């Protein structure tokens, strides 16, 4: 089963929220949408789900548009939370599971398994409004997973979670993927997408800036980073003609270069000034790529 988006555009009057988006998500893969607020990520998700009609183009899952008839195979975590604050947690999860075609007892068992997995079983009989924002986020996520969907769409899933719970959620997402689910999620956190996704799309003002596999995107950038740690100021190295940019740090500095031979020249030059404690040639981060592509070409 493949999620196929072909030449999709969404306009609101004269404003284009998404412009000619094309992408393919294979079954069992993890696909990340990156971009700042207003990039078009949420609008794209709503079109995938059939909550918004496309102005142009088509979207299909397993060859068909997503409608109420096949929505039981879909899990959706919206950016705006939609839980009933006065309902108790277990009661709400069971109800939402039944809406997705589950039997009541099966929904109850699955809900309690997920509550235990996310270390919040003691909240089963509490009202949602009594929970912290982070724990409400966990309940909202469980609601999107409890019916074992084959396509899961998560809009900013890590929002409101502390680092410990972010790691817990990452593990859960990876485990679900291993079981065969297709996962599409959005984030403004480049490091989360870089860690989890094989495929990605960077959007800006509704346009696709970069898309493809993580490896292709990084290799296509044509630049590398060199990280050097030393007990002396490395600013003089940043002034070398072959260095594209330099960021100083307490321990040393980070240099962006285009040619690998420049890395060796940096090392040789630095060693003339003293001992080097650390030297590494690194791939560019998605943060580097995003700033370069969006900051300079689409400012």
N, C-alpha and C positions, 0 to 999 in steps of 0.2 A: 504493500500500500504506500502510495506516494502523495505527498502534499505538493500540488503544482500551482504556482502563481504565474500567470502569463500576461505581460504587458498591462498591468493593473494601474489604473489612475483613479483617484477619488477627488472630486471637486465639490466644494461648498460655495456655490455662487461662482465668483471669479477666482476664489482661492483654491489652489491645488495642494491638498494635504499629503497626497502620495502621487508620484509622477512615474509612470511607465515602469513599475516594479515587476521584475521577472526573477523567479527563483524556484528551485526544486529541493524538497526535503525528502530524503529516502527513509523508508521504514527502519526504525530502530536507531536513528541518528539523533544527535543533539545539535540544534541550530540556534545561534544567538543573534539577536538584533541589538545593535549598539547605536547610541545617539543621545543627544541631550533632549530635554523636554521640548516637545513641538517638532521632533524629527519625523514623526509619522508612524512610530511603532505601534501605538495603541490603535490608531485608525486602521492599520493593516490587520491587526488581530481581530478587530470587530468585523472587518470584511471577510476574513477567513471563516468566522463563526456564523456569518450570515446576518449579523446584527445591523450591518450597514451594507447597502448595495454598492457595487462598483460603478463608477461612471463609465469606465472602459475596461476591457480585459475580462479574464475569467479566473476563478479559483476553484480547484477540485481536490477532494480527498478520496483516494481509491476510485478516481474517475468520476466522482459525483460531487455536486455542491453539498455543503453541510447544511442540513435542515433539521427540523424537529424529529423527523423520522429516523435519522442516524445519529442524533445528538447524544445518545446513551454511550457512544464510543468515544466521546470527547470529554476531556477535563479542562476546566478554564478557571484560572485564578486572575480576577480583574485587578487592575491597579487600585480602583476605588473599592473598598471593602463592602461586601453586601450581606453581612450576617444580620440576623434578627437579634437585637441587643437584649430583648426581654426573654428570649427562649433559652432553655438550658442547653449546654453544649451537646450532650449525647442525644437529646431529643431532636436537636436541630440537624445533627449529622445523619441520624437515621432517616429523618424526613427527606433530606436532600438526596440520600442514597436511594430511597424509594422513588423519588422523581426520576431517577436515572435507571429505573427498571429493577432495582434490587428488592428481594423479599425482606420484610421487616427484620426478621431474626438474623439474616445474613448481613444486613446493613449494620445491625447492632454489634455483631461480632467483629466485623471489619473496622468499625469506628473505634472500638475499644483497643483493638490491636494497634491502630495508628496512634491513639492517645498514649499508649504505653511506649511506643517507639519514640515519640517526641517528648517523652518524660513528663507528660501532663495528665496522667490517668485520674488524679485527684480533682481535676476540673470538670469531670464528666457531668456532675449534677449542679454545677454553678451556672449562673446566667452569663452570657457572653459579655455584657456590660461590666461585669465584676472583674474581668481579666485585664491584664496589661495589654498595651498595643502589640507587643511582641508575641504574647500568647494568643491574642486574637488572630494574629497573622498565621500562627501554626494551625489553628482551628480552620481558618479559611482555606489553607493549603490542603488539610485533610479532606475537606469537603470536595475539593477538585480531584482527589485521588481515590476516594473510598470505593468507587464503583469499578476500579481497575480499567480505566480508559486506555485505548490504544494510541490516541493522539492527545497530548497534554500541552496546553498553551498557558504559559505563566508570564504575567505582566509584572515586572519588577518584584520577583518572589522574595528577594532578600531584604526588602525595605522594612525597616523597623526592628530588625533582628540584631542582637549583639554577636560578636565574633564566634562565641561558642555555639550559638544556635544556627549561625550561618553554616558552620562546618557540619552540623547535624543535618541540615537541609540539603547541603551538597551531597552528602553520602546517600541520603534517601533518593535524590534525583538520579544519581548514578546507578543505584540498585534497581530502580524502576526501568531505567534504560536497558540494563542487562537482561531484564525480563522480556524485552522486545518492544517496549513503548517508544513512540516517537515524541521527542520533546522539543518544543520551540519556546524560547524565553527571551525576554527583553531585559536590558540593564543599562544603566549609565556607568556601571563599574566595569571598566575594561578588564581588570584582572580576573573577575569572575568568569567572563566569557572566554578569556584566554585559557583558563584552567579547565573548563568543562567542555568546550565546543570543538567539534571537528570542522564545522562549517559556520560561516558568519556573514553578516551584512551590516555595514556601517551606513546609517542614513543621516541626512542633514537637510532640513527644510523639505522633506518629502522625497528627496532624490537619493539614489544609491550611489555612494561615494566609492566604496570598495566592497567586493563580495567574492566568495570562494572559500576554499579550504584555508585553515589557519596557516598551513605551510606555504601555500601559494601566495597568500596575502603578504606574509613576512618576506618571502624571497622576492616578490615583485616590488617591494619597497625600495630595494637597491641600496640600502644603507645598513650599517652595523653600529653597535655601541662598543666602546672600549672602556672598561672600568679599571681605574688604577687607584691604589691606596698607598700613601706614603706619608712620612712625617715632615714633609716640606710642601710649600705652596706649588701647585701644578698649573697656575694660571698661565705661565709662559708657554706651556704646551698648547693651550687653547688658542694661542695666537698663530700657530702654524697654519700655513696656507691650505693644507690638505684637510684641516679639521672643519667640519660644517658647523658644529656647535659644541659648546662646553658648559657643563654645569658643575660648579664647585661644591664640595661637601666638606664636612669637618674632617673626614678621614682621607680625602683625596679629590677625585673628580670623575665625571662621566663625559666621554667624548663621543660625538657622532661622526662617523666617517663613511666614505663611499668606496674606498679601495682598501683591501686587506693589508696591502703593503704599508699603508699609513699606520696601522696598528704596530707593526714591528719598528717603524721609525719612532713612534711615540715612546715605545719601551726603551729603545737605544738612547734616545735623548734624555729620558727621565733618569736612566742609570748614571748618566754623567753628573747628576746633581746629588745622588745619594742612593740609599737602599730602597728597594720597592718591596712593600709587604704583600701586595696583591696585584695581580694583573689578569684580566680575562677579556676575551672577545665574546660579546653577547649578541643574540638576535635582537632586533628592535622590538619593543613592546607595542601592544595595540594602542597604548596611550601615546607613544611616539608617533605612530602612524595616523591616529585620529587628529592630533594637534597639527601635524604637517598638512594633512589633506583638507581638514575643515578650516583650520586657522588661516592658511595662506590662500587656498583656492576658492573658498566659499565663505569668506568673512563678510 
